[in-house]
C-alpha cells in the first residue's frame, strides 16, 4: 500500500487499517513459529505498511494541532 493511497483515508479508516495489519503481523509471526509460513518476506512488508499507516496518522494529528 502506498502512502498516497493512505492519505486519502480518514483517521478512523486508518485506525482500522492499522488494527488489521497488526493482527496480520501477529498471525504471520505465529505461522513462522510453527513453521507454516509460506512467504517470510510478507512479515517485513506488513511491518513497512504498519509504519506507513502510523506516519500518515502522525501527519494528520500534527496538521490538526497547527
C-alpha positions as MATLAB code, in Angstrom:
seq = 'XXXXXXXXXXXXXXXXXXXXXXXXXXXXXXXXXXXXXXXXXXXXXXXXXXXXXXXXXXXXXXXXXX';
ca = [
       0.000    0.000    0.000;
       1.332    3.398   -0.957;
       1.394    6.413    1.342;
      -0.569    8.445   -1.215;
      -3.400    5.917   -1.002;
      -3.307    6.080    2.786;
      -3.512    9.874    2.817;
      -6.896    9.633    1.090;
      -8.371    7.687    4.045;
      -9.921    9.206    7.145;
      -8.405    8.828   10.609;
     -10.970    6.171   11.546;
     -10.223    4.163    8.416;
      -6.502    4.423    9.136;
      -7.024    3.166   12.680;
      -8.996    0.207   11.344;
      -6.298   -0.482    8.741;
      -3.638   -0.361   11.466;
      -5.605   -2.781   13.629;
      -5.924   -5.209   10.723;
      -2.240   -5.000    9.838;
      -1.191   -5.648   13.429;
      -3.464   -8.674   13.532;
      -1.988   -9.934   10.266;
       1.541   -9.463   11.631;
       0.618  -11.453   14.727;
      -0.734  -14.278   12.576;
       2.347  -14.264   10.349;
       4.659  -14.464   13.358;
       2.603  -17.317   14.726;
       2.859  -19.174   11.413;
       6.614  -18.546   11.397;
       6.925  -20.042   14.882;
       5.160  -23.246   13.883;
       6.961  -23.468   10.516;
       3.889  -22.967    8.327;
       4.805  -19.602    6.829;
       4.986  -19.778    3.035;
       6.321  -16.278    2.330;
       8.646  -14.906    5.048;
       9.067  -11.624    3.151;
       5.432  -10.840    3.920;
       6.423  -10.085    7.529;
       8.708   -7.219    6.500;
       6.121   -5.924    4.027;
       3.452   -5.818    6.737;
       5.859   -4.055    9.118;
       6.512   -1.405    6.473;
       2.773   -0.971    5.888;
       2.262   -0.507    9.638;
       4.976    2.158    9.666;
       3.357    3.941    6.713;
      -0.043    3.996    8.403;
       1.460    5.289   11.641;
       3.331    8.004    9.730;
       0.163    9.196    7.997;
      -1.718    9.160   11.318;
       1.018   11.277   12.895;
       0.855   13.711    9.973;
      -2.914   14.016   10.458;
      -2.504   14.659   14.186;
       0.156   17.307   13.601;
      -1.897   19.053   10.924;
      -4.933   19.313   13.225;
      -2.829   20.746   16.063;
      -1.405   23.580   13.945;
];
